[in-house]
């Protein structure tokens, strides 16, 4: 059965005001069935949680994303 996945990402530094919990709340409010999140710099070549999601997404599912800037 298709799912609506959410993906939230913030840089490693919380002191920059990036709130991954806010992103998770917004994804839940938007109807995400399952949320994957990680703290990794946007320029990082490897994003393990995003890779996991892309490798395991169910057919006909959707992904919504929120990135802190």
Buried (B, 14 or more C-beta within 10 A) or exposed (E): EEBBBBBBBBBEEEEEEBEBEEBBBBBEEEEBBBBBBBBBEEEEEEBEBBEEBEEEBEEEBEBBBBEBE
